[in-house]
Amino acid sequence: QVQLVESGGGLVQAGGSLRLSCAASGRTFSRYGMGWFRQAPGNEREFVASISSSGASTTYADSVKGRFTISRDNAKNTLYLQMNSLLPEDTAVYYCNAQRRADDYWGQGTQVTVSS
């Protein structure tokens, strides 16, 4: 069982930056591939970025490539998403996800609002 708690969301002006964190419980965090997803009002949840269990491999949605950076600290059981050059269309609830084989865990989400 893995419990995920996101933090770091808030209100920011367009062009600004935010850093999201996702704290994971348990001793097996380093075995999980991790990802960030987001859901805007009226939209389906969409993929933002993912990182392999070791942190060696990352993948990004085209809409955030070059602006967002996903990283993890396995010693601290924490996942991060550095978001720069934020746009109003980045406004959404951001969710942390952990996956390994059939296991699939989600956090409760953190709201990010970007004003124009």
ZAMIPA-75677 format. One record per atom (N, C-alpha, C): residue number from 1; atom name; x, y, z. Coordinates in pm, 1 decimal. Example, Ala and Ser with C-alpha at 12.3 -4.5 7.8 and 13.67 -1.06 7.14 Angstrom:
% residues 2
1|N|1319.0|-569.0|780.0
1|CA|1230.0|-450.0|780.0
1|C|1320.0|-330.0|780.0
2|N|1285.0|-225.0|708.0
2|CA|1367.0|-106.0|714.0
2|C|1290.0|3.0|787.0
This chain:
% residues 116
1|N|84.7|-118.7|0.0
1|CA|0.0|0.0|0.0
1|C|88.5|124.0|0.0
2|N|54.1|220.4|-84.5
2|CA|125.0|347.9|-91.2
2|C|23.0|459.3|-76.5
3|N|50.4|550.6|13.6
3|CA|-33.4|669.4|28.0
3|C|43.2|789.7|-24.0
4|N|-25.9|872.5|-101.3
4|CA|36.8|986.7|-167.1
4|C|-31.6|1115.5|-122.8
5|N|47.0|1215.7|-87.4
5|CA|-6.8|1344.9|-43.8
5|C|63.6|1455.4|-121.4
6|N|-12.4|1525.9|-205.1
6|CA|42.8|1636.2|-283.2
6|C|38.5|1766.6|-203.9
7|N|130.3|1856.1|-237.1
7|CA|132.1|1989.8|-179.4
7|C|202.3|2082.9|-275.9
8|N|191.2|2212.9|-248.4
8|CA|263.3|2311.8|-328.0
8|C|179.0|2386.5|-429.2
9|N|52.4|2349.3|-441.9
9|CA|-33.6|2421.3|-535.1
9|C|-66.3|2560.7|-484.3
10|N|-130.3|2638.9|-569.7
10|CA|-167.9|2773.9|-529.4
10|C|-205.1|2858.8|-648.3
11|N|-212.1|2989.6|-622.7
11|CA|-245.8|3087.5|-724.8
11|C|-119.0|3159.8|-768.1
12|N|-96.9|3166.4|-898.2
12|CA|23.1|3230.9|-950.4
12|C|-13.4|3304.1|-1079.4
13|N|58.7|3411.3|-1108.0
13|CA|35.9|3483.9|-1232.4
13|C|101.0|3411.0|-1349.3
14|N|47.5|3433.0|-1467.8
14|CA|106.5|3375.6|-1587.9
14|C|253.6|3416.6|-1597.3
15|N|336.1|3318.8|-1633.7
15|CA|479.7|3342.0|-1639.5
15|C|552.5|3304.6|-1512.0
16|N|477.0|3279.7|-1407.0
16|CA|536.4|3245.9|-1279.3
16|C|570.9|3098.2|-1267.8
17|N|613.5|3060.8|-1147.8
17|CA|658.1|2924.0|-1122.3
17|C|595.6|2869.0|-994.7
18|N|581.5|2739.6|-992.0
18|CA|539.8|2666.9|-872.8
18|C|615.0|2534.4|-868.8
19|N|634.6|2482.1|-749.2
19|CA|694.5|2349.3|-733.3
19|C|599.2|2262.1|-653.2
20|N|550.0|2158.5|-716.0
20|CA|463.4|2063.4|-648.8
20|C|546.7|1951.6|-587.1
21|N|499.9|1903.1|-474.8
21|CA|562.4|1788.7|-409.8
21|C|457.8|1680.7|-386.2
22|N|503.2|1558.8|-383.4
22|CA|415.7|1445.0|-353.2
22|C|491.6|1355.3|-256.0
23|N|445.7|1353.6|-132.3
23|CA|508.4|1271.4|-29.1
23|C|442.2|1134.1|-27.3
24|N|524.3|1030.4|-32.7
24|CA|473.9|893.2|-36.0
24|C|505.5|820.1|92.8
25|N|410.0|742.3|138.8
25|CA|433.5|659.3|256.9
25|C|490.4|525.0|214.0
26|N|539.1|449.2|309.9
26|CA|585.8|314.8|278.9
26|C|732.7|309.7|245.4
27|N|785.5|187.9|244.4
27|CA|929.3|167.9|224.1
27|C|962.9|127.8|81.3
28|N|860.0|123.3|-6.8
28|CA|883.9|71.8|-141.0
28|C|870.7|178.1|-248.3
29|N|879.7|305.6|-210.0
29|CA|863.4|415.8|-305.2
29|C|957.4|399.3|-422.8
30|N|1078.2|359.3|-396.8
30|CA|1179.2|351.7|-503.2
30|C|1149.5|243.4|-606.4
31|N|1052.7|158.5|-582.1
31|CA|1016.8|53.1|-676.6
31|C|909.1|97.1|-774.3
32|N|849.5|214.6|-750.0
32|CA|736.0|259.2|-828.6
32|C|775.5|360.2|-935.5
33|N|719.0|341.9|-1054.6
33|CA|719.7|449.9|-1151.2
33|C|619.7|554.2|-1103.4
34|N|653.7|679.6|-1120.4
34|CA|570.7|788.1|-1068.5
34|C|531.6|883.2|-1180.0
35|N|419.0|949.5|-1157.9
35|CA|375.9|1044.4|-1259.6
35|C|290.4|1155.0|-1202.4
36|N|276.6|1259.6|-1281.3
36|CA|184.5|1369.1|-1251.8
36|C|78.0|1373.3|-1362.2
37|N|-45.0|1391.9|-1319.6
37|CA|-157.9|1409.1|-1408.8
37|C|-232.3|1533.8|-1364.7
38|N|-317.5|1586.1|-1452.1
38|CA|-396.6|1702.7|-1413.7
38|C|-535.7|1694.1|-1474.8
39|N|-628.1|1762.2|-1409.0
39|CA|-766.0|1764.2|-1456.1
39|C|-822.2|1903.6|-1438.4
40|N|-859.2|1965.4|-1549.2
40|CA|-923.6|2095.7|-1548.3
40|C|-1074.5|2075.9|-1546.9
41|N|-1148.4|2174.6|-1499.5
41|CA|-1295.0|2162.2|-1493.7
41|C|-1352.9|2128.8|-1630.6
42|N|-1437.5|2027.0|-1634.6
42|CA|-1502.2|1988.6|-1759.1
42|C|-1418.0|1902.2|-1850.4
43|N|-1293.2|1876.9|-1809.6
43|CA|-1202.1|1797.4|-1892.1
43|C|-1170.5|1664.6|-1825.7
44|N|-1121.6|1570.9|-1905.9
44|CA|-1075.0|1445.1|-1850.3
44|C|-935.4|1464.6|-1790.3
45|N|-900.8|1374.1|-1702.0
45|CA|-766.7|1377.4|-1644.4
45|C|-665.1|1346.3|-1754.4
46|N|-557.5|1423.8|-1756.7
46|CA|-458.1|1405.7|-1861.9
46|C|-318.6|1389.6|-1804.8
47|N|-236.1|1320.2|-1879.7
47|CA|-97.7|1295.5|-1842.1
47|C|-16.4|1424.0|-1852.3
48|N|71.1|1445.0|-1754.6
48|CA|161.2|1560.3|-1755.7
48|C|306.3|1515.2|-1771.4
49|N|350.6|1427.5|-1681.4
49|CA|489.4|1383.0|-1683.9
49|C|503.2|1254.7|-1604.6
50|N|606.1|1176.8|-1636.2
50|CA|633.2|1055.0|-1561.0
50|C|783.3|1036.4|-1544.5
51|N|819.4|955.7|-1445.8
51|CA|959.5|928.8|-1417.0
51|C|973.4|783.7|-1374.1
52|N|1080.8|719.9|-1418.5
52|CA|1102.2|579.4|-1384.5
52|C|1137.3|564.2|-1237.5
53|N|1137.4|442.1|-1190.4
53|CA|1161.9|416.6|-1048.2
53|C|1298.9|467.3|-1003.6
54|N|1397.4|458.9|-1090.0
54|CA|1532.2|505.3|-1054.6
54|C|1551.0|654.0|-1078.8
55|N|1461.8|711.9|-1155.4
55|CA|1475.3|852.5|-1192.5
55|C|1554.2|873.9|-1319.8
56|N|1599.4|766.7|-1382.5
56|CA|1685.8|780.2|-1499.4
56|C|1610.2|819.7|-1625.0
57|N|1480.1|790.3|-1628.5
57|CA|1401.4|815.0|-1749.2
57|C|1280.9|900.7|-1717.6
58|N|1258.2|1002.5|-1800.1
58|CA|1142.1|1090.3|-1783.1
58|C|1069.2|1107.3|-1916.1
59|N|939.6|1135.1|-1905.3
59|CA|855.1|1158.5|-2022.3
59|C|762.7|1274.7|-1991.9
60|N|735.9|1356.8|-2094.8
60|CA|652.2|1475.1|-2075.8
60|C|544.6|1483.8|-2183.8
61|N|430.8|1540.2|-2145.5
61|CA|332.0|1577.7|-2245.0
61|C|387.9|1692.9|-2327.6
62|N|350.0|1697.3|-2454.8
62|CA|401.1|1803.4|-2542.5
62|C|367.6|1942.0|-2488.7
63|N|253.2|1953.6|-2422.3
63|CA|206.8|2084.6|-2375.7
63|C|293.6|2142.3|-2264.5
64|N|372.2|2059.3|-2197.9
64|CA|454.0|2108.9|-2085.5
64|C|603.2|2091.8|-2110.1
65|N|638.8|2028.2|-2219.5
65|CA|780.0|2001.7|-2248.0
65|C|857.8|2131.9|-2255.5
66|N|970.5|2136.2|-2186.2
66|CA|1052.2|2256.2|-2184.2
66|C|1014.9|2354.7|-2075.1
67|N|899.3|2335.3|-2012.4
67|CA|855.2|2425.7|-1904.4
67|C|849.5|2355.4|-1769.9
68|N|814.4|2227.0|-1770.0
68|CA|800.4|2149.5|-1645.7
68|C|914.2|2049.0|-1635.1
69|N|954.1|2021.0|-1511.3
69|CA|1055.8|1919.6|-1485.5
69|C|1009.8|1829.2|-1372.5
70|N|1006.1|1700.1|-1399.6
70|CA|971.4|1602.0|-1297.4
70|C|1099.7|1544.7|-1239.2
71|N|1099.1|1523.0|-1107.9
71|CA|1215.1|1463.6|-1042.4
71|C|1167.6|1389.3|-918.4
72|N|1257.2|1311.3|-861.6
72|CA|1222.2|1236.4|-741.4
72|C|1344.3|1223.2|-652.3
73|N|1318.1|1210.5|-522.9
73|CA|1422.0|1185.5|-424.6
73|C|1379.9|1058.7|-351.1
74|N|1437.5|946.7|-388.1
74|CA|1396.7|819.8|-328.5
74|C|1436.1|809.5|-181.3
75|N|1537.4|881.5|-140.6
75|CA|1576.0|881.4|1.7
75|C|1471.8|953.2|86.4
76|N|1400.1|1047.1|25.8
76|CA|1297.5|1123.1|98.2
76|C|1155.7|1078.5|63.0
77|N|1143.8|974.5|-20.8
77|CA|1010.7|926.5|-63.3
77|C|925.8|1040.0|-119.6
78|N|985.4|1123.5|-203.6
78|CA|915.2|1241.6|-252.6
78|C|932.6|1257.6|-402.5
79|N|823.5|1294.7|-465.9
79|CA|818.7|1325.9|-607.9
79|C|796.9|1475.8|-622.6
80|N|857.9|1533.4|-725.7
80|CA|845.6|1677.8|-747.1
80|C|801.0|1708.1|-889.7
81|N|740.5|1825.8|-904.3
81|CA|713.6|1879.9|-1037.7
81|C|743.8|2029.2|-1032.4
82|N|853.3|2067.4|-1096.0
82|CA|887.3|2208.3|-1108.4
82|C|818.4|2263.8|-1231.0
83|N|736.8|2364.9|-1210.9
83|CA|658.0|2422.3|-1320.3
83|C|700.0|2567.0|-1340.9
84|N|755.3|2595.9|-1456.2
84|CA|798.6|2730.2|-1491.5
84|C|718.1|2783.0|-1609.3
85|N|724.4|2912.7|-1629.7
85|CA|654.2|2976.0|-1742.6
85|C|509.1|2929.6|-1749.0
86|N|442.8|2937.1|-1636.1
86|CA|306.0|2886.3|-1628.5
86|C|210.6|2968.3|-1714.7
87|N|113.1|2897.5|-1771.4
87|CA|12.4|2956.9|-1857.5
87|C|-125.2|2939.3|-1795.2
88|N|-220.9|3024.7|-1829.0
88|CA|-356.8|3005.6|-1775.4
88|C|-413.1|2866.4|-1804.9
89|N|-375.8|2809.0|-1917.5
89|CA|-425.9|2675.1|-1950.8
89|C|-362.4|2564.0|-1868.1
90|N|-266.6|2597.8|-1784.1
90|CA|-211.6|2500.2|-1689.2
90|C|-299.0|2488.1|-1564.9
91|N|-399.7|2572.7|-1552.9
91|CA|-489.9|2567.6|-1437.9
91|C|-561.4|2434.0|-1432.5
92|N|-549.3|2366.5|-1318.7
92|CA|-607.8|2232.9|-1302.8
92|C|-580.3|2183.1|-1161.6
93|N|-643.3|2073.0|-1127.8
93|CA|-603.0|1997.4|-1009.7
93|C|-495.5|1898.4|-1054.8
94|N|-382.9|1900.1|-985.7
94|CA|-270.0|1813.9|-1020.6
94|C|-265.0|1695.1|-924.7
95|N|-253.0|1576.7|-985.1
95|CA|-253.8|1452.2|-909.4
95|C|-122.1|1378.4|-925.4
96|N|-77.8|1319.9|-817.9
96|CA|39.8|1234.2|-814.6
96|C|-6.4|1088.9|-831.8
97|N|69.9|1010.3|-905.8
97|CA|34.4|871.3|-932.9
97|C|155.3|781.1|-914.4
98|N|132.4|665.3|-855.9
98|CA|237.4|563.9|-839.9
98|C|190.9|434.4|-905.6
99|N|276.4|375.6|-987.9
99|CA|240.3|253.1|-1057.5
99|C|352.9|150.8|-1048.4
100|N|313.8|25.1|-1024.9
100|CA|407.4|-88.0|-1030.9
100|C|326.2|-213.5|-1052.7
101|N|345.2|-274.7|-1164.2
101|CA|269.9|-394.9|-1203.7
101|C|120.6|-362.3|-1195.5
102|N|45.4|-433.5|-1116.0
102|CA|-98.6|-410.0|-1107.4
102|C|-135.5|-301.6|-1007.4
103|N|-38.1|-251.4|-932.6
103|CA|-63.8|-148.2|-831.7
103|C|-74.2|-12.3|-897.6
104|N|-173.9|64.4|-855.9
104|CA|-198.1|196.4|-913.1
104|C|-257.5|283.7|-803.4
105|N|-181.5|382.4|-757.5
105|CA|-224.2|466.5|-646.1
105|C|-229.6|612.8|-689.2
106|N|-325.1|686.2|-626.8
106|CA|-344.1|827.8|-657.0
106|C|-347.7|909.3|-528.8
107|N|-299.6|1030.9|-537.4
107|CA|-315.9|1125.8|-429.2
107|C|-448.7|1197.4|-442.1
108|N|-472.7|1290.5|-348.5
108|CA|-600.9|1360.6|-345.6
108|C|-602.2|1484.3|-436.4
109|N|-486.5|1524.3|-482.1
109|CA|-476.5|1638.4|-573.4
109|C|-445.8|1769.5|-504.5
110|N|-385.0|1859.3|-580.4
110|CA|-358.0|1994.9|-533.1
110|C|-394.4|2092.0|-644.5
111|N|-461.6|2200.9|-608.2
111|CA|-512.3|2295.9|-707.7
111|C|-402.0|2392.6|-750.7
112|N|-388.2|2408.3|-880.6
112|CA|-299.9|2509.6|-938.4
112|C|-385.8|2602.1|-1022.6
113|N|-378.5|2731.2|-991.4
113|CA|-454.8|2830.3|-1066.0
113|C|-358.7|2935.7|-1119.3
114|N|-361.2|2955.4|-1250.6
114|CA|-273.4|3052.5|-1315.2
114|C|-359.6|3165.1|-1370.4
115|N|-337.1|3284.6|-1320.7
115|CA|-415.1|3400.1|-1364.7
115|C|-345.0|3469.8|-1481.6
116|N|-425.5|3525.4|-1568.7
116|CA|-368.6|3593.9|-1686.8
116|C|-345.6|3740.8|-1660.3
